[in-house]
């Protein structure tokens, strides 16, 4: 992408300007059979809506900590870029009690109640579906996000040198996320635009986040993000690699 990109949000803007129609995130859940493909434009639209929800309804701004209690999932990728767009710190698997906002999947709602700030729950159902019964004390993401604006502008400029991500105890600025993602690309066999990386890694380590989102985004590539890949046998995986035109894999 552009050498001037300093934050993950900058990378997404460059990807949108370069080729909005190409796939960016293709998501599989081998426990449910779900497959979702998001083009750059569709992914960026989800990010804009989520950033508007985060900044507007949830009153998050630069430096606020957002605990993401979520698995490797396309909606988690959206939240990571929404935080980067606002300037909030995405704290992956972070302590809800220390967070200004908590974003929880269905399996971590009890832990998420420790957050004294705003709470958002994601059902993680196919096609971004709602909870059948909204969890008490949480805003249902699938209910709140559709009505948000399709364009996002931060109230305050995002400083690339300020903290942007916390994962496995390490704090990184936006600039450091971009630099590390670019540096990881060669070892991940990401050679530039058109590269397509299949990742079955979890999002609770830098390696998982880099392979599953940041490094493909940094080089103009795309990711085939697989949840519950251990439930897919070798034949299924080989067929997926062929069907999705995968050029590299980490799992």
CORFEN-V80384 format. One record per residue. N is the residue number from 1. RES is the residue in one letter. SS is DSSP state (H for helix, E for strand, L for the rest). Layout:
n = [N,N]
res = [RES,RES]
ss = [SS,SS]
This chain:
n = [1,2,3,4,5,6,7,8,9,10,11,12,13,14,15,16,17,18,19,20,21,22,23,24,25,26,27,28,29,30,31,32,33,34,35,36,37,38,39,40,41,42,43,44,45,46,47,48,49,50,51,52,53,54,55,56,57,58,59,60,61,62,63,64,65,66,67,68,69,70,71,72,73,74,75,76,77,78,79,80,81,82,83,84,85,86,87,88,89,90,91,92,93,94,95,96,97,98,99,100,101,102,103,104,105,106,107,108,109,110,111,112,113,114,115,116,117,118,119,120,121,122,123,124,125,126,127,128,129,130,131,132,133,134,135,136,137,138,139,140,141,142,143,144,145,146,147,148,149,150,151,152,153,154,155,156,157,158,159,160,161,162,163,164,165,166,167,168,169,170,171,172,173,174,175,176,177,178,179,180,181,182,183,184,185,186,187,188,189,190,191,192,193,194,195,196,197,198,199,200,201,202,203,204,205,206,207,208,209,210,211,212,213,214,215,216,217,218,219,220,221,222,223,224,225,226,227,228,229,230,231,232,233,234,235,236,237,238,239,240,241,242,243,244,245,246,247,248,249,250,251]
res = [X,X,X,X,X,X,X,X,X,X,X,X,X,X,X,X,X,X,X,X,X,X,X,X,X,X,X,X,X,X,X,X,X,X,X,X,X,X,X,X,X,X,X,X,X,X,X,X,X,X,X,X,X,X,X,X,X,X,X,X,X,X,X,X,X,X,X,X,X,X,X,X,X,X,X,X,X,X,X,X,X,X,X,X,X,X,X,X,X,X,X,X,X,X,X,X,X,X,X,X,X,X,X,X,X,X,X,X,X,X,X,X,X,X,X,X,X,X,X,X,X,X,X,X,X,X,X,X,X,X,X,X,X,X,X,X,X,X,X,X,X,X,X,X,X,X,X,X,X,X,X,X,X,X,X,X,X,X,X,X,X,X,X,X,X,X,X,X,X,X,X,X,X,X,X,X,X,X,X,X,X,X,X,X,X,X,X,X,X,X,X,X,X,X,X,X,X,X,X,X,X,X,X,X,X,X,X,X,X,X,X,X,X,X,X,X,X,X,X,X,X,X,X,X,X,X,X,X,X,X,X,X,X,X,X,X,X,X,X,X,X,X,X,X,X,X,X,X,X,X,X]
ss = [L,L,L,L,L,L,L,H,H,H,H,H,H,H,H,H,H,H,H,L,L,L,E,E,E,E,E,E,E,L,L,L,L,E,E,E,E,E,E,H,H,H,H,H,H,H,H,H,H,H,H,H,H,H,H,H,H,L,L,L,L,L,L,L,E,E,E,E,E,L,L,L,L,H,H,H,H,H,H,H,H,H,H,H,H,H,L,L,E,E,E,E,L,L,L,H,H,H,L,L,E,E,E,E,L,L,L,L,H,H,H,H,L,L,L,L,L,E,E,E,E,L,L,L,E,H,H,H,E,L,L,L,L,L,L,L,L,L,E,E,H,H,H,H,L,L,L,L,L,L,L,L,L,L,L,L,L,L,L,L,L,L,E,E,E,E,E,L,L,E,E,E,E,H,H,H,H,H,H,H,H,H,H,H,L,H,H,H,L,L,L,L,L,L,L,E,E,E,E,L,L,L,L,L,L,H,H,H,H,H,H,H,H,H,H,H,H,H,H,L,L,E,E,E,E,E,E,L,H,H,H,L,L,H,H,H,H,H,H,H,H,H,H,L,L,L,L,E,E,E,L]
